[in-house]
Amino acid sequence: MTTAPQLAPMVKSLALTVGLGLVALLVAVLTTGSSGAAGVGVGLATVCSFFGLGTVVLALVAAVSPAASLLVALLTYTLQVVLVGLLFVALRRSGALGTSIDAGWLSGTLIVGTLVWITAQVVVHTRARQPVYDLPSDGPQAGSS
Protein backbone atom coordinates (compact mmCIF):
# COMPACT_ATOMS: atom_id res chain seq x y z
CA MET A 1 0.00 0.00 0.00
CA THR A 2 1.34 3.45 -0.85
CA THR A 3 0.83 6.63 1.12
CA ALA A 4 -0.45 8.62 -1.88
CA PRO A 5 -4.15 7.77 -1.35
CA GLN A 6 -3.94 8.79 2.32
CA LEU A 7 -2.34 12.15 1.47
CA ALA A 8 -5.01 13.13 -1.09
CA PRO A 9 -7.48 14.09 1.66
CA MET A 10 -4.78 16.27 3.22
CA VAL A 11 -4.38 18.25 0.00
CA LYS A 12 -8.14 18.87 -0.20
CA SER A 13 -8.30 19.84 3.47
CA LEU A 14 -5.31 22.12 3.04
CA ALA A 15 -6.88 23.82 0.01
CA LEU A 16 -10.17 24.45 1.82
CA THR A 17 -8.45 25.70 4.96
CA VAL A 18 -6.15 28.03 3.05
CA GLY A 19 -9.10 29.31 1.02
CA LEU A 20 -10.99 30.11 4.20
CA GLY A 21 -7.84 31.68 5.65
CA LEU A 22 -7.47 33.99 2.67
CA VAL A 23 -11.06 35.18 3.09
CA ALA A 24 -10.45 35.71 6.81
CA LEU A 25 -7.22 37.55 6.01
CA LEU A 26 -9.05 39.95 3.73
CA VAL A 27 -11.75 40.60 6.33
CA ALA A 28 -9.14 41.03 9.07
CA VAL A 29 -7.17 43.56 7.04
CA LEU A 30 -10.32 45.55 6.28
CA THR A 31 -11.58 45.54 9.88
CA THR A 32 -8.56 45.57 12.20
CA GLY A 33 -5.54 46.17 10.00
CA SER A 34 -2.15 44.57 10.35
CA SER A 35 -2.66 43.08 13.81
CA GLY A 36 -5.73 41.17 12.58
CA ALA A 37 -3.85 40.02 9.50
CA ALA A 38 -0.99 38.83 11.70
CA GLY A 39 -3.45 36.93 13.89
CA VAL A 40 -5.00 35.23 10.88
CA GLY A 41 -1.57 34.47 9.44
CA VAL A 42 -0.26 32.88 12.62
CA GLY A 43 -3.50 30.95 13.14
CA LEU A 44 -3.62 29.70 9.56
CA ALA A 45 0.04 28.68 9.59
CA THR A 46 -0.49 26.85 12.87
CA VAL A 47 -3.55 24.92 11.68
CA CYS A 48 -2.03 23.98 8.32
CA SER A 49 1.36 22.98 9.70
CA PHE A 50 0.09 21.08 12.74
CA PHE A 51 -2.67 19.18 10.96
CA GLY A 52 -0.62 18.71 7.80
CA LEU A 53 2.30 17.24 9.70
CA GLY A 54 -0.05 15.09 11.77
CA THR A 55 -1.71 13.73 8.63
CA VAL A 56 1.63 12.90 7.03
CA VAL A 57 2.88 11.14 10.17
CA LEU A 58 -0.35 9.17 10.48
CA ALA A 59 -0.28 8.15 6.80
CA LEU A 60 3.29 6.91 7.14
CA VAL A 61 2.48 4.94 10.29
CA ALA A 62 -0.65 3.46 8.70
CA ALA A 63 1.40 2.30 5.72
CA VAL A 64 3.93 0.58 7.97
CA SER A 65 1.77 -0.66 10.84
CA PRO A 66 -2.00 -0.13 10.57
CA ALA A 67 -2.47 -1.53 14.08
CA ALA A 68 -0.50 1.37 15.55
CA SER A 69 -2.52 4.04 13.73
CA LEU A 70 -4.99 4.77 16.51
CA LEU A 71 -2.29 5.09 19.14
CA VAL A 72 -0.23 7.41 16.94
CA ALA A 73 -3.34 9.45 16.07
CA LEU A 74 -4.16 9.99 19.74
CA LEU A 75 -0.56 10.85 20.62
CA THR A 76 -0.31 13.23 17.66
CA TYR A 77 -3.53 14.98 18.63
CA THR A 78 -2.38 15.33 22.24
CA LEU A 79 0.94 16.77 21.07
CA GLN A 80 -0.88 19.21 18.79
CA VAL A 81 -3.06 20.49 21.65
CA VAL A 82 -0.02 20.91 23.90
CA LEU A 83 1.89 22.74 21.16
CA VAL A 84 -1.01 25.14 20.53
CA GLY A 85 -1.09 25.88 24.25
CA LEU A 86 2.66 26.47 24.27
CA LEU A 87 2.30 28.75 21.24
CA PHE A 88 -0.22 30.91 23.12
CA VAL A 89 2.02 31.01 26.19
CA ALA A 90 5.04 32.00 24.09
CA LEU A 91 3.09 34.72 22.26
CA ARG A 92 1.66 36.06 25.51
CA ARG A 93 5.07 36.14 27.23
CA SER A 94 6.69 37.84 24.25
CA GLY A 95 4.13 40.62 24.39
CA ALA A 96 3.14 40.11 20.76
CA LEU A 97 -0.31 38.74 21.59
CA GLY A 98 -2.66 41.67 21.89
CA THR A 99 -0.29 44.26 20.44
CA SER A 100 1.06 43.14 17.06
CA ILE A 101 -1.03 39.96 16.86
CA ASP A 102 -4.79 40.25 17.44
CA ALA A 103 -5.80 37.51 19.88
CA GLY A 104 -9.38 37.39 18.62
CA TRP A 105 -8.41 36.79 15.03
CA LEU A 106 -5.77 34.26 16.08
CA SER A 107 -8.22 32.30 18.22
CA GLY A 108 -11.01 32.51 15.66
CA THR A 109 -8.74 31.34 12.87
CA LEU A 110 -7.49 28.42 14.97
CA ILE A 111 -11.02 27.34 15.87
CA VAL A 112 -12.65 27.80 12.47
CA GLY A 113 -9.59 26.50 10.61
CA THR A 114 -9.58 23.37 12.76
CA LEU A 115 -13.30 22.80 12.16
CA VAL A 116 -12.87 23.26 8.40
CA TRP A 117 -9.87 20.91 8.32
CA ILE A 118 -11.63 18.18 10.31
CA THR A 119 -14.89 18.53 8.37
CA ALA A 120 -13.02 18.28 5.07
CA GLN A 121 -11.17 15.19 6.31
CA VAL A 122 -14.42 13.51 7.38
CA VAL A 123 -16.20 14.31 4.11
CA VAL A 124 -13.30 13.18 1.94
CA HIS A 125 -12.75 9.96 3.89
CA THR A 126 -16.44 9.03 3.95
CA ARG A 127 -16.67 9.54 0.19
CA ALA A 128 -13.50 7.56 -0.51
CA ARG A 129 -14.06 4.09 -1.84
CA GLN A 130 -11.44 1.99 -0.12
CA PRO A 131 -11.71 -1.78 -0.10
CA VAL A 132 -12.11 -3.26 3.36
CA TYR A 133 -10.69 -6.65 2.38
CA ASP A 134 -8.73 -8.19 -0.47
CA LEU A 135 -10.54 -10.30 -3.05
CA PRO A 136 -8.99 -13.61 -4.07
CA SER A 137 -6.58 -13.25 -6.98
CA ASP A 138 -8.76 -15.39 -9.29
CA GLY A 139 -11.80 -13.11 -8.75
CA PRO A 140 -15.07 -13.76 -6.99
CA GLN A 141 -16.33 -17.33 -6.97
CA ALA A 142 -19.51 -18.02 -8.94
CA GLY A 143 -22.33 -18.95 -6.64
CA SER A 144 -20.73 -17.53 -3.49
CA SER A 145 -22.41 -14.69 -1.69
Residue frames relative to the residue before (quaternion, step in Angstrom):
aa qw qx qy qz dx dy dz
M 1.0000 0.0000 0.0000 0.0000 0.00 0.00 0.00
T 0.2749 -0.7601 0.5658 0.1628 3.57 -0.94 0.85
T 0.5301 -0.6431 0.4470 0.3249 3.56 -1.23 0.34
A 0.4473 0.7191 -0.4465 0.2887 3.63 1.21 -0.18
P 0.6746 0.4768 -0.3387 0.4504 3.67 0.79 -0.78
Q 0.6665 0.4994 -0.3194 0.4521 3.62 1.02 -0.66
L 0.6771 0.4901 -0.2980 0.4610 3.61 1.12 -0.51
A 0.5099 0.6530 -0.4220 0.3681 3.62 1.19 -0.31
P 0.6502 0.4910 -0.3450 0.4659 3.65 0.90 -0.70
M 0.6083 0.5569 -0.3619 0.4345 3.59 1.07 -0.65
V 0.6471 0.5203 -0.3267 0.4514 3.58 0.95 -0.83
K 0.6592 0.4936 -0.3089 0.4758 3.60 0.97 -0.81
S 0.6522 0.5038 -0.3118 0.4729 3.58 0.96 -0.83
L 0.6408 0.5255 -0.3141 0.4632 3.55 1.00 -0.84
A 0.6593 0.5099 -0.3124 0.4558 3.59 0.92 -0.87
L 0.6742 0.4839 -0.3017 0.4692 3.60 0.90 -0.85
T 0.6655 0.5042 -0.3037 0.4589 3.57 0.95 -0.85
V 0.6629 0.4823 -0.3084 0.4825 3.58 0.94 -0.82
G 0.6168 0.5432 -0.3420 0.4555 3.59 1.02 -0.72
L 0.6585 0.4847 -0.2945 0.4946 3.55 0.95 -0.87
G 0.6444 0.5369 -0.3158 0.4436 3.57 1.00 -0.83
L 0.6472 0.5136 -0.3229 0.4616 3.57 1.02 -0.75
V 0.6249 0.5084 -0.3329 0.4902 3.59 1.06 -0.71
A 0.6605 0.4953 -0.3060 0.4741 3.59 0.93 -0.87
L 0.6224 0.5445 -0.3355 0.4512 3.58 1.04 -0.74
L 0.6531 0.5068 -0.3096 0.4697 3.56 0.95 -0.84
V 0.6663 0.4884 -0.2989 0.4777 3.58 0.92 -0.89
A 0.6515 0.5228 -0.3180 0.4485 3.58 0.96 -0.83
V 0.6486 0.5086 -0.3211 0.4665 3.58 0.95 -0.83
L 0.6898 0.4856 -0.2853 0.4549 3.58 0.93 -0.86
T 0.7540 0.4043 -0.2226 0.4673 3.61 1.02 -0.69
T 0.8425 0.1457 -0.0563 0.5155 3.61 0.80 -0.91
G 0.5330 -0.6643 0.3982 0.3407 3.59 1.21 -0.03
S 0.8387 -0.2446 0.1565 0.4607 3.51 -1.23 -0.57
S 0.6266 0.5322 -0.3644 0.4373 3.62 1.00 -0.59
G 0.6410 0.5059 -0.3203 0.4803 3.60 1.06 -0.69
A 0.6427 0.5143 -0.3169 0.4713 3.55 1.04 -0.83
A 0.6395 0.5119 -0.3266 0.4716 3.59 1.01 -0.75
G 0.6343 0.5308 -0.3247 0.4588 3.59 1.01 -0.77
V 0.6615 0.4825 -0.3003 0.4893 3.56 0.96 -0.88
G 0.6540 0.5305 -0.3180 0.4356 3.58 0.92 -0.85
V 0.6755 0.4721 -0.2924 0.4851 3.58 0.89 -0.91
G 0.6614 0.5112 -0.3090 0.4536 3.59 0.94 -0.84
L 0.6740 0.4928 -0.2910 0.4672 3.56 0.93 -0.91
A 0.6453 0.5083 -0.3161 0.4747 3.58 0.97 -0.82
T 0.6472 0.5227 -0.3183 0.4546 3.58 1.00 -0.79
V 0.6747 0.4886 -0.3010 0.4641 3.58 0.83 -0.97
C 0.7030 0.4760 -0.2829 0.4462 3.59 0.77 -1.00
S 0.7000 0.4594 -0.2930 0.4616 3.59 0.88 -0.85
F 0.6753 0.4924 -0.3122 0.4517 3.60 0.86 -0.87
F 0.7307 0.4122 -0.2547 0.4809 3.58 0.75 -0.99
G 0.6146 0.5436 -0.3519 0.4504 3.59 1.06 -0.63
L 0.6746 0.4786 -0.2892 0.4819 3.55 0.89 -0.94
G 0.6433 0.5272 -0.3203 0.4536 3.58 0.98 -0.80
T 0.6541 0.5088 -0.3085 0.4670 3.58 1.02 -0.79
V 0.6473 0.5110 -0.3188 0.4672 3.57 0.99 -0.81
V 0.6520 0.5097 -0.3132 0.4659 3.58 0.91 -0.91
L 0.6784 0.4908 -0.2948 0.4604 3.57 0.88 -0.92
A 0.6403 0.5156 -0.3343 0.4609 3.62 0.99 -0.73
L 0.6552 0.5045 -0.3150 0.4658 3.57 0.99 -0.80
V 0.6566 0.4960 -0.3103 0.4759 3.59 0.96 -0.83
A 0.6542 0.5142 -0.3202 0.4529 3.60 0.94 -0.83
A 0.6407 0.5211 -0.3289 0.4581 3.59 1.07 -0.65
V 0.7142 0.4380 -0.2466 0.4871 3.57 1.06 -0.76
S 0.8078 -0.0498 0.0921 0.5801 3.56 0.82 -1.02
P 0.2508 -0.8104 0.5104 0.1408 3.60 0.03 1.26
A 0.6070 0.5785 -0.3551 0.4133 3.59 1.09 -0.62
A 0.6963 0.4656 -0.2704 0.4746 3.59 1.12 -0.59
S 0.4229 0.7519 -0.4381 0.2525 3.60 1.24 -0.15
L 0.6783 0.4927 -0.3089 0.4491 3.59 0.81 -0.91
L 0.6477 0.5133 -0.3191 0.4638 3.58 0.91 -0.85
V 0.6751 0.4775 -0.2937 0.4796 3.59 0.89 -0.91
A 0.6249 0.5360 -0.3414 0.4535 3.61 1.01 -0.73
L 0.6771 0.4799 -0.2928 0.4749 3.59 0.90 -0.86
L 0.6600 0.4927 -0.3094 0.4753 3.59 0.96 -0.80
T 0.6417 0.5188 -0.3217 0.4643 3.58 1.00 -0.81
Y 0.6531 0.5072 -0.3147 0.4660 3.58 0.93 -0.86
T 0.6471 0.5128 -0.3180 0.4660 3.59 0.93 -0.86
L 0.6518 0.5044 -0.3105 0.4738 3.58 0.96 -0.84
Q 0.6377 0.5289 -0.3285 0.4536 3.59 1.00 -0.78
V 0.6550 0.5033 -0.3132 0.4686 3.60 0.93 -0.84
V 0.6509 0.5046 -0.3130 0.4731 3.58 0.97 -0.85
L 0.6736 0.4994 -0.3021 0.4535 3.59 0.91 -0.86
V 0.6204 0.5127 -0.3484 0.4805 3.62 1.03 -0.65
G 0.6360 0.5171 -0.3231 0.4729 3.58 1.00 -0.77
L 0.6645 0.4927 -0.2971 0.4769 3.58 0.96 -0.86
L 0.6037 0.5500 -0.3512 0.4579 3.58 1.09 -0.66
F 0.6639 0.4912 -0.3026 0.4757 3.58 0.93 -0.87
V 0.6414 0.5133 -0.3275 0.4668 3.59 0.96 -0.80
A 0.6676 0.5009 -0.3017 0.4608 3.59 0.91 -0.90
L 0.6679 0.4865 -0.3064 0.4726 3.59 0.95 -0.82
R 0.6451 0.5138 -0.3238 0.4638 3.58 1.00 -0.76
R 0.6899 0.4803 -0.2852 0.4605 3.60 0.89 -0.92
S 0.6574 0.5090 -0.3208 0.4537 3.59 1.08 -0.61
G 0.4695 -0.6847 0.4335 0.3505 3.56 1.23 -0.38
A 0.5038 0.6686 -0.4200 0.3504 3.59 1.25 -0.07
L 0.6462 0.5186 -0.3261 0.4552 3.58 1.05 -0.71
G 0.7772 0.2700 -0.2348 0.5177 3.53 -0.60 1.15
T 0.7343 0.3494 -0.2364 0.5317 3.60 1.13 -0.47
S 0.8198 0.1397 -0.0683 0.5511 3.60 0.45 -1.15
I 0.7331 0.2757 -0.1912 0.5916 3.59 1.26 -0.32
D 0.3487 -0.7489 0.5301 0.1911 3.57 -0.64 1.15
A 0.4090 -0.7479 0.4731 0.2226 3.57 -0.59 1.18
G 0.6308 0.5469 -0.3363 0.4358 3.59 1.03 -0.69
W 0.6854 0.4608 -0.2822 0.4881 3.55 0.91 -0.90
L 0.6189 0.5354 -0.3423 0.4617 3.59 1.04 -0.70
S 0.6915 0.4722 -0.2785 0.4705 3.58 0.81 -0.99
G 0.6651 0.5094 -0.3042 0.4534 3.56 0.91 -0.91
T 0.6564 0.5009 -0.3102 0.4713 3.57 0.97 -0.81
L 0.6344 0.5197 -0.3326 0.4655 3.60 1.00 -0.76
I 0.6960 0.4746 -0.2834 0.4583 3.58 0.84 -0.95
V 0.7206 0.4289 -0.2625 0.4774 3.59 0.71 -1.03
G 0.6306 0.5328 -0.3349 0.4543 3.60 1.01 -0.74
T 0.6443 0.5105 -0.3132 0.4756 3.57 1.01 -0.80
L 0.6586 0.5038 -0.3100 0.4651 3.59 0.93 -0.85
V 0.6501 0.5030 -0.3172 0.4731 3.59 0.98 -0.82
W 0.6492 0.5206 -0.3207 0.4523 3.58 0.91 -0.91
I 0.7005 0.4689 -0.2785 0.4602 3.59 0.79 -1.01
T 0.6428 0.5148 -0.3274 0.4633 3.59 0.96 -0.82
A 0.6499 0.5035 -0.3203 0.4706 3.59 0.94 -0.83
Q 0.6374 0.5232 -0.3281 0.4608 3.60 0.97 -0.80
V 0.6669 0.4988 -0.3050 0.4619 3.59 0.90 -0.90
V 0.6715 0.4946 -0.3055 0.4595 3.59 0.86 -0.92
V 0.6812 0.4838 -0.3013 0.4596 3.59 0.84 -0.92
H 0.6907 0.4736 -0.2956 0.4596 3.60 0.89 -0.83
T 0.6680 0.4833 -0.3259 0.4626 3.61 0.98 -0.65
R 0.6795 0.4619 -0.2913 0.4900 3.59 1.16 -0.47
A 0.5449 0.6198 -0.4023 0.3963 3.59 1.21 -0.30
R 0.2614 -0.7511 0.5869 0.1520 3.53 -1.00 0.84
Q 0.1047 0.7938 -0.5836 0.1356 3.52 -0.08 1.34
P 0.4461 -0.6951 0.4848 0.2876 3.58 -0.79 0.94
V 0.4059 -0.7191 0.5196 0.2194 3.53 -1.02 0.87
Y 0.7905 0.0798 -0.0261 0.6067 3.57 1.13 -0.62
D 0.5029 -0.6379 0.4946 0.3091 3.55 -1.29 0.37
L 0.3764 -0.6985 0.5613 0.2354 3.55 -1.02 0.85
P 0.5954 -0.5424 0.4248 0.4133 3.60 -1.14 0.45
S 0.6074 -0.6081 0.3756 0.3467 3.57 -1.09 0.70
D 0.6928 0.4543 -0.2937 0.4768 3.62 1.13 -0.53
G 0.6171 -0.5629 0.3411 0.4313 3.63 1.23 0.24
P 0.6848 -0.4721 0.3439 0.4358 3.55 -1.27 0.08
Q 0.4896 -0.6610 0.4976 0.2753 3.53 -1.12 0.80
A 0.4510 -0.6589 0.5218 0.3002 3.60 -0.99 0.76
G 0.7968 0.2831 -0.2240 0.4845 3.53 -0.91 0.90
S 0.6177 0.5167 -0.3746 0.4595 3.62 1.17 -0.16
S 0.2496 -0.7987 0.5312 0.1327 3.55 -1.06 0.63
